[in-house]
């Protein structure tokens, strides 16, 4: 079966700790706006819930991704440092999330009033989906079709927000 060891993944631990710290900061800061109650929500109610959710997600990342099962090091295994693309399927795949995710958010902001909510959400999904190391186009197509419908159901129908759809 091969030797598998559980090893600390510093990147996942750092991401988890940043997420927990950010969530804690948001939750703590939102209490100064007044939380209210579930029936009469104050200005800080939703940001508080988002902060708590971020702390929960960060804790889950720490628990499930902080320690990964990795093959034990062998003397014949090639060193990853000699590979310039770090095993990524597309060269330069490591920088794509840093460029494409903010670009996706900017595209959403630019399109939501001009082209409508549905087009803006679809653009957000497509652009940010291409930031993945190995984007699966079939999965991206399904999410691109489903996400605008979900956003419409939640924000327009559920919450009654007056968005231009197209």
C-alpha angles and dihedrals in degrees: 000000000000130000114288121184130186108239132182113256104211094194093054092045092051092047091049094049092048090050092050092046093047092047091049091050092050093047093047094046093048092059089072089065095058121259101217116186135292088264096046106025118201125216092269098047100090096039088050090053091048091051092050090047090052090052091050092049091047091051091049091051090050093050100041103029103026092078114040131185106242132172114261115258114264127195091235096052113111117245114253092213092073092061109089096201093044092231093297114150092230120042110247093022091140095068097044097084091052091054104031101045095055088041089054092052091047091049090051091051092048095046105039096082098031103040099020137248097289095053092043093052091046091051090048091052096046097046096043091042090060088060090074116105091238109019112199104214095201091055091043090053092052093048091045090055096043103040098065089051091050092047090049092050094048103038106026103031100025102038098023096231112167103236124161103239101201 
